[in-house]
């Protein structure tokens, strides 16, 4: 999907350069391949398709884009407020979930992918807090609640704010990679 996101970034700045509207990214794994497999689809004006049966899903290319530090003041403000809200929601439920309390220094990060209009939350889980499915479910719930509240409020007050999608990923110590544990769309 990185190729799809790169092309979408270029086309979003000037979609009229691609009069066909939709595009696909095809890839051959070797010169001997007769057919190139499609690895991504999209539209010049809205970016790559990342929906399955109408449900949006975050992906690695969006996460890679979100990891690039932002200089946009609104993005920085929303990211800071949202991480603090995730921690606060998590800590409110610790008596019922039997989880240890979090702090803003526990490695929860937030960034934005402007092409997919999505906010990505991730943690490399330095203290192995999110290894269990229960902890991941609790983090997903806290993230969705905090993100949708912040994104929707900004969407209603700032007419240039387009972020309504979200995804959350945690580090999986067994695979050594991040795994997406949830994603969706907030209804403004």
N, C-alpha and C positions, 0 to 999 in steps of 0.2 A: 503494500500500500504506500510505501514511501514514494515510488514513482508517480502514483496517482496523486498524492498530496502535492508533490512538487509541480506537476503539470497544472493542477487546480489552482495553486498559488499564482502561477504566471497568468492563467486565463482569467482569474477573478479580477485582476487589475485592468484587463482589457478584453472582455469576453467577445467583442465584435471581431477579434482576430481569428476566431474559430467559429465560422458561420453555421457549422453543423449542430452546434448545441451540445450534444452528448459525445462522449469519447470512451474508448476502452484502452487499457494498457495490456499488451500481450508480451509474453516472455518465452523464449526458447532456452531450454537448459543446455543444449549443445547444438553444434552445427548440423548434426545428423537428424535432429528433430524435424519432421515434416510440417507439423502444426505447432504454432505457438499457443500456449495456454493463456487464457484471459486471467489476469491477476488483479484487475481493478476496473471499475466503471465509474463514470461521473458525468456531470454537466458543467459547461463552461461558467455558468453563473453561480452555481451553488456548491461546487466541489464534488468530492467522491461520495459514492453511495455507500452507506454503512448501515443500512437497515435490513432487517430480516423480518418478514411478515409485519411490517409497519413499526417495529421496535428498533430504535437506534442503539447501536453498540459502539463503544469506544474501541480503538485499535492501537497498535504499536506506533504507527506513523503519527497519529494524533498525540500520543504520549511523548514521542520524541520532540514534536513541535512545542508541546506544553513545557518541556524541560528547559527550553531556551528562555533565559531571564527576560522579563518584560520591562519596558521603559514607560508603558502607558500608566498614567497615574490612577485611572479608574480600576484597571486590572489589579494593580498593586494593592489598592485600598480594599477591593472586594476579596482578594486572596487572603490578606491579613485578617480581615473580619471573619471570613469563612473558616479559616483554620482555628481561630479562637472559638467560634461557635461550635465547631465539631468537637473540640476538647470539652467545652461546657456541656454539650448534650451528652457526651460519653460519660462525664463525671457525674451528671445528674442521675444516670441509670446504674451506677456501680453497685448500689446496695441490692438491686434486683438481679443484676447480671453476675455478681461476684467477680468482677474484673477489677484490676488495679486502676487507680486514677491515672489520667494522662496529664502532661503539661505541653505547652507549645514547643518545647525543646525535644519532644519524643520522636522527631523525624517525620512529621506529617507535612507534606508539601502540596502546593496547588499551583497550577499553571494553566494557560489558555491556548487553544488551537483556533485561530481566527477563521481558517477555511471551513472547518466543521462546526464552528460556532459552539465550541464545547469547552467546559472546564474539566480538567483532569486532576484528581487527587491521588497521590501515591505515598507510600511509605516503604523504605527499605528495611523497616522493622528491626532496628538495631538491638532491641531487647527481647525479640521473639514473642511479642505480645499478641500477634495476630496469626499464630500458627493454627489454631483450632478453627473449625467451621463456625462455632458459636461466636468467637471473637470477631471473625470476618463478617458474620451476619450483623453483629452489633455495630461494627465500623461502617458497614454499608448503610445501615439505617440512620446512624448519626450523620453520615456524609450527605445522604439524600435530603434529610430534613434541613440541615444547615445550608447546603448549596441551593436548594430550591427556594428557600426563604430569601437568601441574599441575591440570587440571580433574578428572581421575580421582582423583588423590590427595586433593583437597579433597572431592570427592563421597563418598569412602569414610570420611573422618574427620569430616565436618560434615553431619549429617542434614538441615540446612536448605538445603544447597547444591544447586541444581537445574540449574546450567549444564553441559550436556554437548555443546552444538553450537558450531561455530566457523566463521568466515569470514575471509578475508583479501583486501584490496583494495590496489591501487597506483595512483598517479596516472599517467594516460596523457597525455603531453605533446601528442599529436596531436589528441586530442579535448578536452583541458582538463578532464577529469573523472576520477573514480576508476573503475577497472574491477575487478570481482571476478575473482580468479584462482584461487580455490578455496574450498570450504566442505564441511562434513561433520559427522558425529556421532562423538564419542568413546564407546567402549563402556566403561562403568564396571565 
